Amino acid sequence: MIKLIATDLDGTLLPTGTEISPENIEAAKKAAAAGVTVTIATGRMYRAALPVARNLGVDAPIITYNGALIRTVSGKTLYSSFLAPELICEVLDFVEGQGWYMQTYSKDCLYYPEQCRQSDRYEASQQVKGEAVGWQGLKEHTEEVTKLLCVTDSSEETEQRIDTLREHFGDRIAIVRSSAYYAEIVNKGVSKGEGLKKLAEILGVTIPETMALGDAENDLSILKEAGLSVAMGNAVPEVKAVCDVVTGSCEENGWAEAIYEYVLKGR
């Protein structure tokens, strides 16, 4: 029996921003009323995920920054994995030399070298505001950095940058593609899957009692880890290939469909 549901946000629970459909909210409430813990596992910043958690009625710790930070809705940190300042500066020097765009997250604040189309697009999609500080400024904000993010203009460009970063830095960092335009850098060993294991242990839930829903490559680790894995109808082929079941698309409220079918049915 499922006791813990961990859901991705963008492309899974909601298409963009923070607005959740009434159908998904209703399904979440019914799951909670049945004694199931509903939580979020996202690549988003904590402060960008928090409004969604509140809209969903989540009262459990949430997994953010692709597993680098687990924090309660009230603000208590249960787990964190911060990148070393010297490694951050090394990555920034390399990326600046390549002429790429990169943004950082220090103490749950967003920083980028200068305002541009990539930063504008990111802020609009996440409904957060960052600060332009220059490349040197990025190197001066290295405290409690959970991840670095390359924002690109195409899926092909994202893949090329991931390949280049892996070739240059090897296994010193973990790089994951969270969307067609996002290549995220976190500490080695950090993932949504590891976040699920840590959170389940905190809540006293076994892995077979967990269910995860996702659509993108950065969801693969949690989908492989969960007791029941659900791919959205709009998920990339790699996600559908590893999941136990496939539900409807995000736009068609496939999330709610999965909750009724695999959590509430027969309960």
ROKETOR-605658 format. One record per residue (C-alpha): residue number from 1; residue in one letter; x, y, z. Coordinates in steps of 0.02 Angstrom, whole numbers, plus 32768, in hexadecimal, padded with zeros to 4 digits. Each point is the difference from the previous one (the first is absolute). Layout:
BEGIN
+-----+------+------+------+------+
: seq : type :    x :    y :    z :
+-----+------+------+------+------+
: NUM :    A :    X :    Y :    Z :
...
+-----+------+------+------+------+
This chain:
BEGIN
+-----+------+------+------+------+
: seq : type :    x :    y :    z :
+-----+------+------+------+------+
:   1 :    M : 8000 : 8000 : 8000 :
:   2 :    I : 8043 : 80AB : 7FD0 :
:   3 :    K : 8026 : 8071 : 8096 :
:   4 :    L : 806E : 8084 : 7FAE :
:   5 :    I : 7FE9 : 8056 : 7F58 :
:   6 :    A : 8092 : 8067 : 7FBD :
:   7 :    T : 7FD8 : 8067 : 7F67 :
:   8 :    D : 8064 : 8067 : 7F85 :
:   9 :    L : 7FB6 : 80AB : 7FD8 :
:  10 :    D : 8021 : 8044 : 7F51 :
:  11 :    G : 7FB4 : 7F91 : 7F7C :
:  12 :    T : 7FB9 : 7F8B : 8084 :
:  13 :    L : 7F91 : 8056 : 807F :
:  14 :    L : 7FF5 : 80A6 : 7FA4 :
:  15 :    P : 802D : 8040 : 7F51 :
:  16 :    T : 8058 : 809D : 803F :
:  17 :    G : 8004 : 8080 : 808C :
:  18 :    T : 7FA5 : 7FD8 : 80A2 :
:  19 :    E : 7F4B : 7FE4 : 7FCD :
:  20 :    I : 7FC3 : 7F4F : 8020 :
:  21 :    S : 7F60 : 7FC4 : 7FAF :
:  22 :    P : 7F67 : 7FE9 : 8071 :
:  23 :    E : 7FFE : 7F48 : 7FCB :
:  24 :    N : 80B0 : 7FE2 : 803E :
:  25 :    I : 7FE2 : 805E : 80A2 :
:  26 :    E : 7F63 : 7F99 : 8021 :
:  27 :    A : 805E : 7F5D : 7FE2 :
:  28 :    A : 808B : 8037 : 8075 :
:  29 :    K : 7F83 : 802C : 8089 :
:  30 :    K : 7FAA : 7F57 : 7FEF :
:  31 :    A : 80A8 : 7FA7 : 800C :
:  32 :    A : 802C : 8063 : 809D :
:  33 :    A : 7F56 : 7FDA : 804B :
:  34 :    A : 8025 : 7F48 : 7FE3 :
:  35 :    G : 809D : 8010 : 8068 :
:  36 :    V : 807D : 8010 : 7F71 :
:  37 :    T : 808E : 807E : 800C :
:  38 :    V : 800B : 806A : 7F62 :
:  39 :    T : 80A3 : 805D : 7FE1 :
:  40 :    I : 8066 : 8052 : 7F77 :
:  41 :    A : 80A6 : 7FCC : 7FB2 :
:  42 :    T : 803B : 8087 : 7F89 :
:  43 :    G : 8097 : 8052 : 7FB2 :
:  44 :    R : 7FB5 : 80A8 : 802F :
:  45 :    M : 8040 : 8074 : 8086 :
:  46 :    Y : 7FB1 : 7FE8 : 80AB :
:  47 :    R : 7FAE : 80AC : 7FF8 :
:  48 :    A : 7FBC : 7FDA : 7F51 :
:  49 :    A : 7FBA : 7F58 : 8039 :
:  50 :    L : 7FB5 : 8043 : 80A2 :
:  51 :    P : 7F69 : 805A : 7FB2 :
:  52 :    V : 7FD5 : 7F60 : 7FA1 :
:  53 :    A : 800F : 7F99 : 80A0 :
:  54 :    R : 7F8A : 8078 : 8058 :
:  55 :    N : 7F85 : 7FFF : 7F6F :
:  56 :    L : 8003 : 7F43 : 8002 :
:  57 :    G : 7FE7 : 7FFC : 80BC :
:  58 :    V : 80A5 : 7FA4 : 801D :
:  59 :    D : 802D : 7FF3 : 80B8 :
:  60 :    A : 8099 : 7F91 : 7FE9 :
:  61 :    P : 80B8 : 802A : 7FE1 :
:  62 :    I : 8021 : 8025 : 7F49 :
:  63 :    I : 8094 : 7FC7 : 7F96 :
:  64 :    T : 8048 : 8092 : 7F9C :
:  65 :    Y : 8098 : 8027 : 7F93 :
:  66 :    N : 7FFA : 7F4F : 7FBB :
:  67 :    G : 801C : 7FB5 : 80AC :
:  68 :    A : 8084 : 807A : 8041 :
:  69 :    L : 7F89 : 804C : 8080 :
:  70 :    I : 7F73 : 7FB2 : 8066 :
:  71 :    R : 7FA3 : 8081 : 8065 :
:  72 :    T : 7F58 : 8009 : 8057 :
:  73 :    V : 7F79 : 8079 : 7FC8 :
:  74 :    S : 801F : 805F : 80A1 :
:  75 :    G : 80B8 : 8016 : 7FD1 :
:  76 :    K : 805E : 7F7C : 8065 :
:  77 :    T : 8090 : 7FB2 : 7F9E :
:  78 :    L : 800A : 7F43 : 8010 :
:  79 :    Y : 8089 : 7FDE : 7F80 :
:  80 :    S : 8074 : 8068 : 7F94 :
:  81 :    S : 8091 : 7FE2 : 7F88 :
:  82 :    F : 805E : 809E : 7FCF :
:  83 :    L : 8082 : 800F : 7F77 :
:  84 :    A : 80B0 : 802E : 8039 :
:  85 :    P : 802A : 80B8 : 7FDE :
:  86 :    E : 80A3 : 7FD5 : 7FA5 :
:  87 :    L : 7FA4 : 7F86 : 7F8E :
:  88 :    I : 7F7A : 8080 : 7FDD :
:  89 :    C : 8082 : 8081 : 7FCB :
:  90 :    E : 8058 : 7F80 : 7F92 :
:  91 :    V : 7F5D : 7FD6 : 7FA6 :
:  92 :    L : 7FD4 : 80B8 : 7FED :
:  93 :    D : 80AB : 8028 : 7FB4 :
:  94 :    F : 7FEC : 7F71 : 7F85 :
:  95 :    V : 7F4E : 8031 : 7FCE :
:  96 :    E : 802E : 80B8 : 7FEE :
:  97 :    G : 8091 : 7FCD : 7F90 :
:  98 :    Q : 7F86 : 7F9E : 7F93 :
:  99 :    G : 7F8F : 8098 : 7FEF :
: 100 :    W : 7F6C : 7FA5 : 804C :
: 101 :    Y : 7F76 : 8040 : 8072 :
: 102 :    M : 7FFE : 7FBC : 80B1 :
: 103 :    Q : 7FA1 : 802C : 809F :
: 104 :    T : 801E : 7FD0 : 80B5 :
: 105 :    Y : 7F9A : 7FEB : 809E :
: 106 :    S : 804B : 803A : 80A5 :
: 107 :    K : 7F9A : 7FFB : 80A1 :
: 108 :    D : 7F63 : 7FE3 : 7F95 :
: 109 :    C : 8020 : 809F : 7F9B :
: 110 :    L : 8016 : 8004 : 7F43 :
: 111 :    Y : 8096 : 8056 : 7FB0 :
: 112 :    Y : 8039 : 8013 : 7F4A :
: 113 :    P : 8088 : 8063 : 7FA6 :
: 114 :    E : 7F8A : 8077 : 7FA6 :
: 115 :    Q : 7F4A : 800D : 7FD2 :
: 116 :    C : 7FE0 : 7FAE : 7F58 :
: 117 :    R : 7F81 : 7F95 : 7FA5 :
: 118 :    Q : 8034 : 7F64 : 8061 :
: 119 :    S : 7FEA : 8053 : 80A9 :
: 120 :    D : 7F5C : 8051 : 7FCA :
: 121 :    R : 7FBC : 7F5A : 7FC3 :
: 122 :    Y : 8033 : 7FA6 : 809F :
: 123 :    E : 7FB6 : 8084 : 8073 :
: 124 :    A : 7F5C : 7FFE : 7FA0 :
: 125 :    S : 7FF0 : 7F43 : 8005 :
: 126 :    Q : 802C : 7FF1 : 80B8 :
: 127 :    Q : 7FAD : 80A1 : 8039 :
: 128 :    V : 809A : 8037 : 8061 :
: 129 :    K : 8074 : 8095 : 7FF0 :
: 130 :    G : 80BD : 7FF6 : 7FFE :
: 131 :    E : 808E : 807E : 8008 :
: 132 :    A : 8081 : 802B : 7F7B :
: 133 :    V : 80AB : 8005 : 8056 :
: 134 :    G : 8080 : 7FE0 : 7F76 :
: 135 :    W : 8074 : 7F6A : 7FF5 :
: 136 :    Q : 806B : 803E : 808F :
: 137 :    G : 7F63 : 801A : 8066 :
: 138 :    L : 7FD0 : 7F4A : 7FE6 :
: 139 :    K : 80A7 : 7FCE : 804B :
: 140 :    E : 7FDD : 806C : 8096 :
: 141 :    H : 7F5A : 7FA7 : 8022 :
: 142 :    T : 803E : 7F4F : 8023 :
: 143 :    E : 7FB2 : 7FE0 : 80AB :
: 144 :    E : 7F7E : 7F77 : 8008 :
: 145 :    V : 7FFA : 7FE5 : 7F44 :
: 146 :    T : 7F93 : 7F6B : 7FD9 :
: 147 :    K : 8013 : 7FFF : 7F44 :
: 148 :    L : 8039 : 8059 : 7F63 :
: 149 :    L : 7F94 : 800B : 7F66 :
: 150 :    C : 8028 : 8015 : 7F48 :
: 151 :    V : 7F6A : 8044 : 7FA0 :
: 152 :    T : 800A : 7FE3 : 7F44 :
: 153 :    D : 7F9B : 8026 : 7F65 :
: 154 :    S : 7FE6 : 7F4E : 7FC0 :
: 155 :    S : 8001 : 7F49 : 8031 :
: 156 :    E : 8099 : 7FE2 : 7F93 :
: 157 :    E : 805E : 808C : 8054 :
: 158 :    T : 7FD6 : 7FB8 : 80AB :
: 159 :    E : 8044 : 7F55 : 7FD0 :
: 160 :    Q : 80A0 : 804D : 7FBA :
: 161 :    R : 801F : 8060 : 80A1 :
: 162 :    I : 7FE0 : 7F69 : 806C :
: 163 :    D : 807C : 7F9A : 7F99 :
: 164 :    T : 8083 : 808B : 8009 :
: 165 :    L : 7FEC : 8015 : 80BD :
: 166 :    R : 800C : 7F45 : 801E :
: 167 :    E : 809B : 7FF3 : 7F94 :
: 168 :    H : 8054 : 8090 : 805E :
: 169 :    F : 7FCA : 7FDD : 80B4 :
: 170 :    G : 7FE6 : 7F44 : 7FFE :
: 171 :    D : 7FAD : 7FBB : 809C :
: 172 :    R : 802C : 8097 : 806C :
: 173 :    I : 7F4F : 8040 : 7FE0 :
: 174 :    A : 7F58 : 7FB5 : 7FD3 :
: 175 :    I : 7FAB : 8049 : 7F67 :
: 176 :    V : 7F4A : 7FE1 : 7FD7 :
: 177 :    R : 7F8B : 803E : 7F79 :
: 178 :    S : 7F5F : 803C : 8051 :
: 179 :    S : 7FAE : 8043 : 7F62 :
: 180 :    A : 802B : 801F : 7F4A :
: 181 :    Y : 8053 : 80A5 : 8033 :
: 182 :    Y : 804A : 7FD9 : 80AC :
: 183 :    A : 80A4 : 7FAA : 802E :
: 184 :    E : 8012 : 7FFA : 80BD :
: 185 :    I : 809E : 7FE5 : 8066 :
: 186 :    V : 7FF9 : 7FBA : 80B1 :
: 187 :    N : 8075 : 7F9F : 8071 :
: 188 :    K : 802A : 7F4E : 7FD2 :
: 189 :    G : 7F84 : 7F8C : 8054 :
: 190 :    V : 7F75 : 8081 : 8005 :
: 191 :    S : 7F5E : 7FD0 : 7FA7 :
: 192 :    K : 7F45 : 7FFD : 8018 :
: 193 :    G : 800E : 7F45 : 801E :
: 194 :    E : 8078 : 8018 : 8091 :
: 195 :    G : 7F8D : 8089 : 8040 :
: 196 :    L : 7F6E : 7F87 : 8000 :
: 197 :    K : 8064 : 7F7F : 8063 :
: 198 :    K : 8030 : 8082 : 8082 :
: 199 :    L : 7F4F : 8045 : 800F :
: 200 :    A : 7FB1 : 7F54 : 800B :
: 201 :    E : 8077 : 7FD5 : 808E :
: 202 :    I : 7FD5 : 80A3 : 8059 :
: 203 :    L : 7F46 : 7FDB : 7FF0 :
: 204 :    G : 8010 : 7F48 : 802E :
: 205 :    V : 7FC1 : 7FC3 : 7F57 :
: 206 :    T : 804B : 7F6D : 7FA1 :
: 207 :    I : 8031 : 8013 : 7F4A :
: 208 :    P : 7F7D : 7F81 : 7FC4 :
: 209 :    E : 7F7E : 8074 : 804E :
: 210 :    T : 8035 : 8093 : 7F93 :
: 211 :    M : 7FC3 : 803E : 7F59 :
: 212 :    A : 8055 : 807F : 7F8E :
: 213 :    L : 7FBF : 805E : 7F69 :
: 214 :    G : 806C : 8058 : 7F7E :
: 215 :    D : 801F : 802E : 7F4B :
: 216 :    A : 80B6 : 8034 : 7FE7 :
: 217 :    E : 80AF : 7FB8 : 800A :
: 218 :    N : 8022 : 8049 : 80AC :
: 219 :    D : 7F6D : 7F96 : 803E :
: 220 :    L : 8053 : 7F5C : 7FCD :
: 221 :    S : 8058 : 7FE5 : 80A6 :
: 222 :    I : 7F62 : 8014 : 8069 :
: 223 :    L : 7F97 : 7F99 : 7F87 :
: 224 :    K : 807E : 7F72 : 8007 :
: 225 :    E : 8004 : 800C : 80BF :
: 226 :    A : 7F45 : 8009 : 8026 :
: 227 :    G : 7F95 : 7F6A : 8025 :
: 228 :    L : 7F88 : 8033 : 7F74 :
: 229 :    S : 803B : 8070 : 7F73 :
: 230 :    V : 7F88 : 8063 : 7F93 :
: 231 :    A : 8030 : 8056 : 7F5E :
: 232 :    M : 7F96 : 808E : 7FBF :
: 233 :    G : 7FB9 : 7FEE : 7F52 :
: 234 :    N : 806F : 8091 : 7FC9 :
: 235 :    A : 809D : 7FB2 : 804D :
: 236 :    V : 809F : 7FE8 : 7F9B :
: 237 :    P : 8019 : 7F4F : 7FBC :
: 238 :    E : 808C : 7FDC : 807D :
: 239 :    V : 7F87 : 801E : 8090 :
: 240 :    K : 7F74 : 7F95 : 7FB7 :
: 241 :    A : 807C : 7F73 : 7FE5 :
: 242 :    V : 802A : 7FEF : 80BA :
: 243 :    C : 7F54 : 801D : 804B :
: 244 :    D : 7F83 : 7F7F : 803B :
: 245 :    V : 7F6B : 805D : 7FB5 :
: 246 :    V : 7FD9 : 8094 : 7F8F :
: 247 :    T : 7F72 : 8078 : 8029 :
: 248 :    G : 7FB1 : 808E : 7F9D :
: 249 :    S : 805D : 809F : 7FD3 :
: 250 :    C : 801D : 8092 : 8074 :
: 251 :    E : 7F86 : 806D : 7FA0 :
: 252 :    E : 7F7A : 7F78 : 800D :
: 253 :    N : 8012 : 7FEF : 80BE :
: 254 :    G : 8058 : 7F5A : 7FEF :
: 255 :    W : 8042 : 801F : 80AF :
: 256 :    A : 7F53 : 7FF5 : 804D :
: 257 :    E : 7FD9 : 7F6A : 7F93 :
: 258 :    A : 8096 : 7FA4 : 8049 :
: 259 :    I : 7FD1 : 802B : 80B4 :
: 260 :    Y : 7F50 : 7FBA : 7FEB :
: 261 :    E : 803B : 7F65 : 7FA4 :
: 262 :    Y : 809A : 7FCC : 8063 :
: 263 :    V : 7FE8 : 804E : 80AD :
: 264 :    L : 7F46 : 8016 : 8026 :
: 265 :    K : 7FB0 : 7F73 : 7F9D :
: 266 :    G : 7FC7 : 7F76 : 8075 :
: 267 :    R : 803D : 805D : 8099 :
+-----+------+------+------+------+
